[in-house]
Amino acid sequence: ISFASVIYNKPLNRAQDSCSQRCGELLGTCSCQVTCQSLGICCPDYKEFCLQISPYSGSLMGGKVFLIENTILNGSSPLTCRFKKKIKTSGYVAKDGKAHCISPLLYETGFIPFEVSTDDELTFPYSGTWLSVHHSKVSDGEKCTLVNETKWQYYGTPNTDGNLSLTWMHQALAATHINIEVWGYQETGDSYAENWLAEWKYLYTLAREIPNSGKFSFIPEPAKGNYSMWDFGILRITPSSYSDGQSNIPSVWSSEHALAWHLGKDFRNDSNSWATAKCIEWDRKEEKLPNFMEEIIDCPCTLAQARADTGRFHTDYGCDIEKGSVCTYHPGAVHCVRAVQASPQYASGQQCCYDSTGTQILTRDSTGGSTPDRGHDWGSPPFLKPPRIPGFSHWLYDVISFYYCCLWSDNCHVYMQRRPSSDCRTYRPPRAASAFGDPHFLTFDGLNFTFKGQGEYTLVESDLTSLRVQGRTQQAHFLNGTGAQVTGLSAVAMQENNSDVIEVRYSQDLNLEVLLNQKVVNFSEQSWMDLKGLFLHSTVDQNITVMFSSGSGVEIRGSRGFLTLTVLLPEKFMNHTQGLFGVMNGYSEDEYTFKNKTTMPVHASPQQLFEFGAHWAVENGTSLFTYDTESLLNKFFYGEKHNASFLPVFFPYEDPTDPLVKEMVLLCDSDPFCRFDILTTGSLQVGSSTKVSHQNHKLLVENLKPDMSLLLVISCGWLDHPTNGRKNGTNYLLASTIGFTCNQGYELTGSKERTCQLTGTWSGDTSSC
């Protein structure tokens, strides 16, 4: 951007500047950055070398054909596409003269750089990015469907036989005839050692030269030779013109699944014995592996906490209360969440399930309890090596073993001993701060104030992880279009350590935009993105959640042209924050702390608060914002970061004869922020939006119960039933009581009831029969 300030509105001498192999850079007299297009300062060959593609995403299994929107790649050239500087696939130019690449098999998710060569791989001057997606997150239309998938995965067990069928979109492959192949997944080498490697391997062709009709049925035969050793895999459909098992060709893959249908006669003759032997073998292997349970985050104590802690936990789509709580593997649960981040050393995952009362279900009480994972389902950077392969490491260590022990045999107790639920004794909820309306700030420690400066400000920053969240405010307008003397949040930008930079903003035509490293992100194909140092999620109604690797979370939603922002920070950020959201330390008296650590009293006047806010204006050198229009450049890049000449209304006048005031009283009741915003903008809709945001914040704080006092949710941990007796109750939180009774012929010693106390210990004595 400093470059833009030099060359903006000046004639360009562009002769020597080319974007060949330089996309994303600022050159001497022109730009190859994405912002150059709207600023009109691109090098003349920007569109030739900096590639736009469609579609922009596909499964990490590869085989997706994508169009390169570039007219320069002419029809006669052989194209080579190269991903990550090393994986090559053959590109081609179609009859219509348009260039295409084929995505490769990858063992990672996220944006993957690729380049194109037209000179037999001498140079790769054209470049772009491809979004590699977790295989279970691509749309069903991109995969072939196993009709009645349960039947596929139980085939050969008692009462499951007959035909199997699969269907696919035949338009997905430009071929009249296709082959259907079976692939298996394995991880070889020594666990947690350098030689531990992941591999998808072609096994055999199930059907050859069949019509590309979109459907196929067959009666499975046990696989020949040692192929039945492969019990976890996937199907691939390819045009018949390619050779068996050829890599990185146009493909449609099935979902990954347990290959019960191709296992040998020993499985079909006695699946229970076969699976029992496998379960015991898995148990022995687990015995020798390190204990990953010690480093995974504990579960939230309640369903309310689990759904509120969006920086660290995300809905497990296999058991989702929003989708009707279809919890196949967790009977009795209504909702499960997974920890967003894998554990630091072993890249393990956490899962937490809750019943209809909001109480956590533990596997020690029910098979519907949550089970942690040796391999995190979403994988973990740097990916590429076990157990960090997205989806597939998890299948190998935590899912196929569940089939061995729980689904194909009656040894679930073996599985649950290795994968017991974590309780919540060490869980500490995050703290939340919010900004909304024109704009009102609610700090981590519960203070609230209104700051209506116009400019760009540090909302929170932390020396702990170099976290920075910055907000831009712009003038609000009355319904007739004239400017009001207040502002609202129009953009929020954020980064942690050297992560990607995310910005959420309202565009000039009041569309909500999300920018990734200055480029607008399109959520039409993917609503979830694994990015550098963070996960990005967008709901259908454009609620944006950013989950950083530290566990800090940022939620943004738009309403009436203003943004509502919530920042969630884990306990480790205590005493490590500054900015408009104050010092997070459980003590509200020092919220108005300046950069030099001096403080202002909490009863400061609105004018003094205005000066405090102005103090936190960002500087160009540390700004995370994108300046890609003349208006943004002039107003925020060349202009002051805090507009000192903009003086807001501090005390809006309330005219009792004004009909708007009567409606305001009815709508807002006692909510001061709602009343303030209606008086300053003249809009009941803005006031209503403010009221909703304020209520949402209060509900969030209530659900998280962040006070490190009596409000903290306390767990006393699991209590077992006495031998030869029973217990009633599975709630182990503060004030819960568990009762004990003995079987007939036995007498109870110890306590008949035990209650969870404030100290985190159970009252009474151990009960026995």
C-alpha positions in Angstrom: 0.0 0.0 0.0 2.9 2.3 0.6 3.6 1.7 -3.1 0.0 2.7 -4.0 0.6 6.0 -2.2 3.5 6.7 -4.5 2.0 5.7 -7.8 -1.7 6.4 -7.2 -3.1 8.8 -9.8 0.3 9.2 -11.5 1.3 8.1 -15.0 3.0 4.7 -15.0 6.1 3.6 -16.7 5.4 -0.1 -17.0 7.6 -1.3 -19.7 9.9 -3.5 -17.6 7.4 -4.8 -15.1 5.8 -8.2 -15.6 3.7 -10.4 -13.3 5.3 -13.5 -14.7 6.2 -15.6 -11.5 5.5 -12.5 -9.4 1.8 -12.6 -8.6 1.0 -11.0 -5.2 4.0 -8.6 -5.4 4.3 -4.9 -5.7 6.7 -4.1 -8.5 8.6 -0.9 -9.3 6.0 1.0 -11.2 2.9 -1.3 -11.2 1.2 -3.9 -9.1 0.6 -7.7 -9.2 -1.4 -7.6 -6.0 -5.1 -8.4 -6.2 -6.0 -4.9 -5.1 -4.5 -3.5 -8.3 -7.7 -4.2 -10.3 -10.0 -1.9 -8.4 -7.2 0.7 -8.0 -6.4 0.6 -11.7 -2.6 0.1 -11.1 -2.1 -3.4 -12.4 0.8 -4.4 -14.6 -0.4 -4.8 -18.2 0.0 -8.6 -18.1 -1.6 -9.1 -14.6 -4.6 -11.0 -15.9 -2.4 -13.1 -18.2 -0.1 -14.4 -15.4 -2.2 -14.2 -12.2 -4.8 -16.9 -12.8 -8.5 -17.0 -11.9 -10.1 -20.4 -11.8 -13.5 -22.0 -11.7 -14.4 -24.0 -9.7 -11.9 -22.9 -7.1 -12.1 -25.9 -4.7 -12.4 -29.7 -4.5 -11.7 -32.7 -2.4 -8.1 -33.4 -1.3 -8.5 -36.7 -3.1 -8.0 -34.8 -6.4 -9.3 -35.5 -9.9 -11.4 -32.3 -10.2 -11.1 -30.6 -13.5 -11.1 -26.8 -13.3 -11.2 -24.1 -15.9 -8.5 -21.4 -16.1 -10.1 -18.1 -17.0 -7.2 -16.9 -19.1 -7.4 -16.4 -22.9 -3.6 -16.2 -23.3 -3.0 -20.0 -22.8 -3.5 -20.8 -26.5 -5.0 -23.9 -28.0 -1.8 -25.5 -29.4 0.3 -25.6 -26.2 0.7 -28.7 -24.1 -0.1 -27.6 -20.5 1.6 -28.8 -17.3 0.0 -27.9 -14.0 2.3 -28.0 -11.0 1.1 -27.9 -7.4 3.3 -26.9 -4.4 6.3 -26.7 -6.8 6.4 -30.5 -7.1 3.1 -32.4 -7.9 2.5 -32.3 -11.6 -0.7 -33.0 -13.5 -1.4 -32.8 -17.2 -3.5 -29.8 -18.2 -5.3 -29.6 -21.5 -7.1 -27.1 -23.8 -10.7 -28.1 -24.6 -12.3 -27.8 -28.0 -13.6 -24.3 -27.1 -10.0 -23.2 -26.7 -10.2 -22.9 -22.9 -7.4 -24.2 -20.6 -8.0 -26.7 -17.8 -6.0 -28.3 -15.0 -6.8 -31.4 -12.9 -6.3 -31.2 -9.2 -4.0 -33.8 -7.6 -4.3 -36.2 -4.7 -3.1 -34.2 -1.7 -2.7 -35.1 1.9 -3.6 -31.7 3.2 -6.3 -29.0 3.2 -6.2 -25.3 2.5 -5.2 -23.0 -0.3 -2.5 -24.8 -2.4 -0.3 -22.7 -4.8 -0.2 -24.0 -8.4 1.6 -22.9 -11.6 1.2 -23.6 -15.3 3.8 -24.3 -17.9 3.3 -24.1 -21.7 7.0 -24.8 -22.7 7.4 -28.4 -21.7 8.1 -27.6 -18.1 11.1 -25.2 -18.7 9.3 -22.4 -16.9 6.1 -22.0 -14.9 5.3 -18.3 -15.2 1.5 -18.5 -14.6 0.2 -18.9 -11.0 -2.9 -19.2 -8.9 -4.3 -21.1 -5.9 -6.5 -24.2 -5.5 -8.6 -24.8 -2.3 -8.1 -28.4 -1.2 -11.0 -29.5 1.0 -11.6 -32.2 3.6 -13.3 -35.1 1.7 -16.4 -35.1 3.9 -16.9 -31.3 3.3 -17.4 -31.4 -0.5 -20.9 -31.4 -1.9 -22.6 -34.7 -2.4 -22.9 -33.9 -6.1 -19.1 -34.1 -6.4 -19.0 -37.7 -5.0 -20.5 -40.9 -6.0 -23.1 -42.1 -3.5 -23.1 -45.4 -1.9 -26.8 -46.3 -1.9 -27.7 -47.3 1.7 -24.2 -46.7 3.0 -24.9 -48.7 6.2 -25.4 -51.8 4.1 -22.0 -51.3 2.4 -20.3 -51.0 5.8 -22.0 -54.0 7.4 -22.0 -56.3 4.3 -21.0 -59.8 5.3 -22.2 -59.5 8.9 -25.3 -61.5 9.8 -28.4 -60.6 7.8 -26.6 -58.2 5.4 -26.1 -59.5 1.8 -27.5 -59.1 -1.7 -26.8 -56.3 -4.2 -24.9 -53.1 -3.6 -25.5 -50.0 -5.7 -23.8 -46.7 -6.3 -24.9 -43.6 -8.2 -23.0 -40.5 -9.5 -23.6 -37.5 -11.6 -22.6 -38.8 -15.0 -22.0 -35.2 -16.3 -19.0 -35.0 -13.8 -16.9 -37.1 -16.2 -16.6 -36.3 -19.9 -16.6 -40.0 -21.0 -19.0 -42.6 -22.5 -17.4 -45.5 -20.6 -15.9 -45.6 -17.1 -14.0 -47.9 -14.7 -14.7 -48.3 -11.0 -11.6 -48.8 -8.9 -11.0 -49.8 -5.2 -8.4 -47.8 -3.3 -7.1 -48.5 0.2 -5.5 -46.2 2.7 -2.5 -47.1 5.0 0.0 -45.4 7.2 3.4 -47.1 7.3 6.5 -46.7 9.4 6.9 -46.2 13.2 4.3 -44.2 15.0 5.2 -40.6 15.7 8.6 -41.1 14.0 10.1 -39.5 10.9 9.4 -42.6 8.7 5.7 -42.5 9.5 4.0 -42.0 6.1 0.5 -41.9 4.7 -0.5 -43.5 1.4 -3.6 -44.0 -0.8 -3.0 -47.1 -2.9 -4.8 -48.4 -5.9 -5.9 -52.0 -5.2 -7.9 -53.4 -8.1 -10.6 -52.5 -10.6 -14.1 -53.5 -9.6 -15.8 -52.8 -13.0 -14.2 -52.0 -16.3 -15.6 -50.4 -19.5 -19.1 -49.9 -18.2 -21.5 -47.2 -19.6 -21.2 -43.8 -17.8 -24.9 -44.0 -16.9 -24.6 -42.7 -13.4 -25.5 -46.0 -11.7 -24.0 -49.4 -11.0 -25.1 -52.5 -9.1 -23.1 -55.6 -8.2 -23.0 -58.6 -5.9 -19.7 -58.2 -3.9 -17.2 -61.1 -4.0 -14.5 -61.4 -1.3 -11.4 -59.7 -2.6 -8.7 -61.9 -4.1 -5.2 -62.4 -2.6 -4.2 -60.1 0.3 -6.6 -57.3 -0.7 -8.9 -58.2 2.0 -6.3 -57.0 4.5 -7.5 -53.5 3.4 -10.6 -52.8 5.5 -10.8 -49.0 5.0 -10.9 -47.4 1.6 -12.7 -45.6 -1.1 -14.0 -46.1 -4.7 -12.8 -44.1 -7.7 -14.7 -43.7 -11.0 -12.5 -42.7 -14.0 -12.9 -42.5 -17.8 -12.0 -45.9 -19.3 -9.4 -44.3 -21.6 -7.0 -44.1 -18.6 -5.0 -47.0 -17.3 -5.7 -48.7 -14.0 -4.7 -46.8 -10.9 -3.3 -43.9 -13.0 -2.7 -40.9 -10.7 -4.1 -37.4 -10.9 -6.7 -38.0 -13.7 -10.3 -36.8 -13.9 -12.1 -38.7 -11.1 -15.2 -39.0 -9.0 -14.6 -40.5 -5.6 -17.0 -42.1 -3.1 -17.0 -41.3 0.6 -14.3 -43.1 2.6 -15.8 -46.2 4.2 -15.3 -49.5 6.0 -14.7 -52.0 3.2 -16.8 -54.8 4.8 -18.2 -55.7 1.4 -14.8 -56.9 0.0 -13.4 -58.7 3.1 -12.5 -62.3 2.9 -14.4 -65.5 3.6 -13.2 -65.6 7.2 -15.0 -62.3 7.8 -18.2 -63.5 6.1 -18.2 -66.9 7.9 -17.8 -65.4 11.3 -17.6 -61.6 11.3 -17.8 -61.4 15.2 -14.7 -63.6 15.7 -12.8 -61.8 12.9 -13.6 -58.4 14.3 -12.9 -59.5 17.9 -9.4 -60.5 16.8 -8.9 -57.1 15.1 -10.2 -55.3 18.2 -7.8 -57.1 20.4 -4.9 -56.4 18.0 -5.9 -52.7 17.9 -6.0 -52.7 21.7 -2.5 -54.1 21.9 -1.1 -51.5 19.5 -2.8 -48.7 21.5 -1.1 -50.0 24.6 2.3 -49.1 23.1 1.3 -45.7 21.8 1.7 -42.5 23.9 -1.2 -41.3 26.0 -2.7 -38.4 24.0 -5.5 -37.9 26.5 -3.2 -35.9 28.8 -2.8 -33.0 26.4 -6.3 -32.6 24.9 -8.5 -29.8 26.1 -11.2 -30.7 28.6 -14.9 -30.6 27.5 -17.2 -27.7 28.4 -19.3 -28.7 31.4 -22.7 -27.9 29.8 -24.3 -27.8 26.4 -24.8 -24.0 26.7 -21.0 -23.6 27.3 -20.2 -25.9 24.4 -22.3 -24.0 22.0 -21.1 -20.6 23.2 -17.3 -21.4 23.1 -17.1 -20.9 19.4 -13.4 -20.1 19.3 -12.5 -23.6 20.6 -15.4 -25.9 19.8 -17.5 -26.4 16.7 -20.6 -28.5 15.9 -20.0 -32.2 15.2 -22.2 -32.6 12.1 -22.8 -36.3 13.1 -24.9 -35.1 16.1 -26.3 -31.6 15.5 -29.2 -30.1 17.5 -29.8 -27.6 14.6 -30.4 -30.5 12.2 -32.7 -32.6 14.4 -30.2 -34.3 16.7 -29.6 -37.4 14.5 -26.9 -39.0 16.7 -26.3 -42.4 15.2 -23.1 -43.2 17.1 -24.2 -41.4 20.3 -27.6 -42.7 21.5 -29.1 -40.4 24.1 -27.2 -37.3 22.9 -28.8 -34.3 21.4 -25.7 -32.4 20.4 -21.9 -33.0 20.1 -19.1 -30.6 19.5 -15.5 -31.2 18.4 -12.4 -29.2 19.6 -11.4 -27.0 16.6 -7.7 -27.3 17.2 -5.7 -30.5 17.3 -3.6 -31.0 20.4 -0.1 -29.6 20.2 2.2 -32.7 20.2 0.1 -35.6 19.1 -2.4 -33.8 16.9 -5.3 -35.4 18.7 -9.0 -34.4 18.8 -11.6 -33.9 21.4 -15.3 -34.7 21.2 -18.0 -33.7 23.7 -21.7 -34.9 23.7 -24.6 -33.7 25.8 -28.1 -34.9 26.6 -31.4 -33.1 26.5 -30.9 -31.6 30.0 -27.6 -30.0 28.7 -25.5 -32.4 30.8 -22.3 -34.0 29.4 -22.6 -37.7 28.6 -19.6 -39.8 29.7 -18.7 -43.2 28.1 -18.3 -44.6 31.7 -22.1 -44.2 32.0 -23.3 -44.7 28.4 -22.0 -45.9 25.0 -23.6 -42.6 23.8 -20.8 -40.7 25.5 -18.3 -38.7 23.6 -15.0 -40.3 22.6 -11.7 -38.4 22.0 -9.6 -39.1 18.9 -6.0 -40.0 18.5 -6.2 -38.4 15.0 -8.1 -35.1 14.8 -10.8 -35.5 12.2 -9.9 -32.2 10.5 -6.2 -32.9 10.5 -3.6 -30.5 11.6 -0.8 -28.3 10.1 1.6 -29.1 8.7 -0.6 -32.0 7.5 1.2 -34.5 5.1 2.3 -36.9 7.8 0.3 -39.1 10.1 -1.6 -38.7 12.3 -2.2 -35.2 10.8 -3.9 -36.3 7.5 -7.3 -34.7 7.4 -10.1 -37.3 7.9 -8.1 -40.4 7.1 -5.8 -40.6 10.1 -8.9 -40.3 12.2 -10.5 -43.1 10.3 -7.5 -45.4 10.8 -7.1 -44.8 14.6 -10.6 -44.0 15.8 -13.3 -45.1 13.3 -12.3 -48.4 11.8 -11.4 -49.6 15.3 -14.9 -48.6 16.4 -16.2 -51.0 13.7 -13.9 -53.8 15.0 -14.9 -53.4 18.6 -18.4 -51.9 18.7 -20.2 -52.4 15.3 -18.9 -55.7 14.0 -18.4 -57.4 17.4 -19.5 -57.1 21.0 -16.3 -55.6 22.5 -17.3 -52.0 22.9 -15.9 -51.9 26.5 -12.4 -52.4 25.0 -12.9 -49.4 22.7 -14.3 -47.2 25.5 -11.4 -48.1 27.8 -9.0 -46.6 25.2 -11.3 -43.7 24.3 -13.0 -42.6 27.6 -14.8 -39.3 27.6 -13.0 -36.3 29.2 -15.0 -34.7 31.9 -14.8 -30.9 32.5 -12.8 -30.5 35.6 -10.1 -28.4 34.0 -12.3 -26.6 31.5 -12.3 -22.9 31.9 -14.7 -20.9 29.7 -13.4 -18.0 27.6 -14.3 -14.4 28.2 -16.3 -12.4 25.7 -16.2 -8.8 24.6 -18.6 -7.2 22.0 -19.1 -4.1 20.0 -22.3 -3.2 18.1 -24.7 -0.4 17.1 -23.2 3.1 16.9 -20.8 1.6 18.5 -21.2 0.4 22.0 -18.4 -1.6 23.6 -18.8 -4.3 26.3 -15.4 -5.3 27.6 -14.1 -8.7 28.8 -14.4 -7.6 32.4 -18.0 -6.4 32.0 -17.6 -2.6 31.6 -19.6 -0.9 28.9 -19.2 2.4 27.2 -20.0 4.2 23.9 -17.2 5.5 21.6 -18.3 7.2 18.3 -15.0 8.2 16.8 -14.6 8.0 13.0 -11.5 6.1 11.9 -9.6 2.8 12.4 -8.9 1.6 15.9 -7.3 -1.3 17.9 -10.1 -3.2 19.5 -7.9 -5.8 21.1 -4.3 -6.8 20.8 -2.2 -9.3 22.8 1.5 -9.8 23.2 0.8 -13.4 24.0 0.1 -14.5 20.4 0.5 -11.2 18.5 -3.3 -11.2 18.1 -4.7 -8.0 16.6 -8.3 -7.2 16.0 -8.9 -3.8 14.4 -12.2 -2.0 13.7 -13.1 0.7 11.2 -16.0 3.0 11.9 -17.9 5.2 9.4 -20.6 7.8 9.8 -24.1 6.6 10.2 -26.9 8.1 8.1 -30.5 9.1 8.7 -33.2 7.5 6.6 -33.2 10.6 4.2 -29.5 10.0 3.5 -28.0 12.9 5.5 -25.1 12.2 7.9 -25.9 11.5 11.5 -23.5 12.6 14.2 -22.6 9.0 15.2 -20.6 6.2 13.7 -20.9 2.4 13.4 -18.5 -0.5 12.7 -18.1 -0.9 9.0 -15.1 -3.2 8.9 -13.1 -5.5 11.2 -9.7 -6.9 10.3 -7.7 -9.5 12.3 -4.5 -11.6 12.4 -2.7 -13.8 15.0 1.1 -14.4 14.8 1.8 -14.8 11.1 -1.6 -16.2 10.2 -3.6 -15.2 7.1 -5.3 -11.8 7.5 -9.2 -11.9 7.5 -11.2 -8.7 7.0 -15.0 -8.5 7.1 -16.6 -5.3 5.8 -19.5 -3.7 4.2 -18.8 -2.7 0.6 -19.9 0.6 -0.8 -23.2 -1.0 -2.1 -23.7 -2.4 1.5 -22.9 -6.0 0.6 -21.1 -8.0 3.4 -17.7 -9.0 2.1 -15.0 -11.3 3.6 -11.4 -10.7 2.4 -8.6 -13.2 2.8 -5.2 -11.5 2.5 -6.9 -8.5 0.6 -8.9 -10.8 -1.8 -12.6 -11.2 -1.6 -13.6 -14.7 -0.6 -16.5 -16.4 -2.3 -18.4 -18.9 -0.1 -20.5 -20.3 -3.0 -18.5 -23.5 -3.0 -17.2 -23.9 0.6 -18.6 -22.5 3.8 -15.7 -23.8 5.9 -12.0 -23.0 5.0 -8.8 -24.4 6.6 -6.4 -21.5 6.3 -3.0 -20.5 7.6 -3.3 -20.2 11.4 -7.1 -20.2 11.5 -10.3 -21.7 10.4 -12.9 -19.6 8.7 -16.7 -20.4 8.7 -19.6 -18.7 7.2 -23.3 -19.6 7.8 -26.0 -19.3 5.2 -27.1 -16.0 6.8 -23.5 -14.7 6.7 -22.5 -15.1 10.4 -18.7 -15.2 10.1 -16.6 -17.0 12.6 -12.8 -16.9 12.7 -11.1 -19.6 14.9 -7.4 -18.9 15.6 -4.9 -21.6 16.5 -4.6 -20.1 20.1 -8.3 -20.9 20.7 -9.3 -17.2 20.4 -12.5 -16.7 18.3 -14.0 -13.8 16.5 -17.7 -13.7 15.4 -19.1 -11.1 13.1 -22.5 -10.5 11.7 -24.0 -7.7 9.7 -27.2 -5.8 10.4 -28.5 -2.5 9.0 -25.2 -1.6 7.5 -23.3 -2.0 10.8 -21.3 -4.9 12.0 -21.8 -6.7 15.4 -18.5 -8.1 16.7 -17.8 -10.6 19.5 -14.3 -11.6 20.5 -13.8 -14.7 22.7 -10.5 -15.2 24.5 -9.4 -18.2 26.6 -8.1 -17.8 30.1 -4.5 -17.8 29.1 -5.0 -14.3 27.7 -5.6 -12.9 31.2 -3.4 -9.8 31.8 -2.3 -10.0 28.1 -4.7 -7.7 26.3 -5.0 -4.0 25.6 -7.1 -1.8 23.3 -10.7 -0.5 23.3 -11.8 -3.8 24.9 -9.6 -3.1 27.9 -7.3 -5.2 30.0 -8.8 -8.7 30.5 -8.0 -9.5 34.2 -11.3 -9.8 36.0 -11.0 -6.2 37.3 -13.0 -3.5 35.5 -11.3 -0.4 37.2 -8.4 -0.4 34.8 -10.4 -0.8 31.5 -9.4 2.6 30.2 -5.7 1.9 30.0 -3.5 3.8 27.5 -0.6 2.3 25.6 1.8 3.9 28.2 -0.1 1.9 30.9 -1.6 5.0 32.5 -5.3 4.7 33.2 -8.4 6.9 33.2 -11.2 6.5 35.9 -14.2 4.3 34.9 -16.5 7.2 35.6 -14.9 9.3 32.8 -17.2 11.6 30.9 -18.2 10.8 27.3 -15.8 13.5 26.1 -12.9 11.9 28.0 -13.9 8.5 26.6 -13.8 10.0 23.1 -10.1 11.0 23.8 -9.4 7.5 25.1 -10.8 5.9 21.9 -8.8 8.3 19.7 -5.7 7.2 21.5 -6.2 3.6 20.1 -6.2 4.7 16.4 -4.1 2.4 14.3 -1.2 3.6 12.2 -0.6 2.8 8.5 2.4 0.6 9.4 0.4 -1.7 11.6 -3.0 -1.5 9.8 -4.5 -4.8 8.7 -7.1 -3.2 6.4 -7.4 -3.4 2.7 -7.4 0.0 0.8 -8.7 -1.0 -2.6 -10.8 1.9 -3.6 -10.1 5.6 -4.1 -12.5 6.4 -1.4 -10.8 4.1 1.2 -7.4 5.4 0.2 -8.4 9.0 0.6 -10.4 8.7 3.7 -8.3 6.2 5.7 -4.9 5.8 4.1 -4.0 9.3 3.3 -6.5 10.8 5.8 -6.2 10.7 9.6 -6.7 7.4 11.2 -8.9 9.2 13.7 -10.9 12.0 12.2 -10.4 14.7 14.8 -12.9 17.1 13.1 -15.8 14.6 13.5 -17.6 15.5 16.7 -20.4 13.1 17.7 -23.5 13.6 19.8 -22.7 12.7 23.4 -26.1 13.4 24.9 -28.9 12.9 22.4 -32.1 15.0 23.0 -35.2 13.1 23.9 -38.3 15.1 22.9 -41.3 13.6 24.8 -43.8 15.0 22.1 -41.9 13.2 19.3 -44.0 10.1 18.2 -40.7 8.3 17.5 -39.8 8.6 21.2 -43.1 6.8 22.2 -42.3 4.0 19.8 -38.8 3.9 21.1 -40.0 3.4 24.7 -42.2 0.5 23.6 -39.4 -1.1 21.6 -36.4 -0.6 23.8 -38.0 -0.8 27.3 -35.0 0.0 29.6 -32.2 -0.9 27.1 -30.0 2.3 27.1 -28.1 1.3 23.9 -31.3 0.8 21.9 -32.7 4.2 23.0 -29.4 6.0 22.3 -29.2 4.5 18.7 -32.8 5.4 17.9 -32.4 9.0 19.1 -29.1 9.4 17.1 -30.1 7.7 13.9 -33.9 8.2 13.8 -34.2 4.5 13.0 -36.3 2.0 15.0 -34.7 -0.8 12.9 -31.2 0.3 14.1 -32.4 0.4 17.7 -34.0 -3.0 17.4 -30.8 -4.5 15.9 -28.8 -3.0 18.8 -31.2 -4.4 21.4 -30.9 -7.9 19.8 -27.1 -7.6 19.8 -27.0 -6.5 23.5 -29.3 -9.4 24.5 -27.2 -11.9 22.6 -24.1 -10.6 24.4 -25.8 -10.9 27.8 -27.0 -14.4 27.0 -23.5 -15.4 25.8 -21.9 -14.1 29.0 -24.5 -16.0 31.1 -23.9 -19.2 29.2 -20.2 -19.0 29.5 -20.4 -17.8 33.2 -16.9 -16.3 33.0 -16.6 -15.0 36.6 -13.9 -16.8 38.4 -16.1 -17.0 41.5 -19.2 -19.0 42.5 -20.5 -18.6 38.9 -17.8 -20.9 37.5 -19.3 -24.3 36.6 -17.7 -26.8 38.9 -17.3 -30.5 38.3 -16.5 -33.1 40.9 -15.7 -35.8 38.3 -17.2 -39.1 37.6 -18.4 -41.4 40.4 -18.6 -45.2 39.8 -21.5 -47.4 41.1 -20.5 -49.7 44.0 -19.7 -53.3 43.2 -22.9 -55.3 43.7 -24.9 -52.1 43.6 -26.4 -49.2 41.5 -26.2 -45.4 41.4 -28.9 -43.0 40.2 -27.8 -39.9 38.4 -25.0 -39.0 35.9 -24.7 -35.3 36.6 -21.3 -34.5 38.3 -21.6 -30.7 38.5 -21.9 -28.4 41.6 -24.9 -29.2 43.9 -25.8 -32.4 42.0 -26.5 -35.4 44.2 -25.8 -39.1 43.3 -27.6 -41.8 45.3 -26.5 -45.4 45.8 -28.4 -48.6 46.5 -27.3 -52.2 46.9 -28.5 -55.3 45.0 -30.7 -57.7 47.0 -28.8 -59.5 49.8 -26.1 -56.8 50.1 -25.8 -54.0 52.7 -24.6 -50.4 52.0 -21.6 -49.0 53.9 -20.5 -45.4 53.4 -22.7 -42.6 52.2 -26.2 -43.3 50.8 -25.9 -40.0 48.9 -23.0 -37.8 47.8 -23.2 -34.2 46.7 -20.8 -32.2 44.5 -19.3 -29.4 46.7 -17.9 -26.0 46.0 -14.4 -27.4 46.5 -14.8 -29.7 43.5 -14.9 -32.8 45.8 -17.8 -35.1 46.7 -19.3 -35.0 50.1 -19.5 -38.1 52.3 -17.6 -41.4 52.2 -17.0 -43.9 49.4 -20.1 -46.1 49.1 -19.8 -49.9 48.9 -22.1 -52.9 49.2 
